[in-house]
Amino acid sequence: MLRTPMALLGAVLLSTAVSAQSMEEKYQQKLKKDFVSHVDWVQSLEDAQKAAKESKKLIFGYFTRSYAP
């Protein structure tokens, strides 16, 4: 009786590990795109606010559902 729930749990954990690898691959592919690689991205909101204030420019936020921390 315990075999079925354990097998199901193992399958879920395995699929999670596989999907995490593909997410990392997708992330690396996205970083190679022109619109991403030719810009000096700031990953801290505080740093972006400081730079925007100094340069008198707006902040452009780019968020994705898969890679946002």
Beta strands, then each sheet from edge to edge (+ up, - down):
end
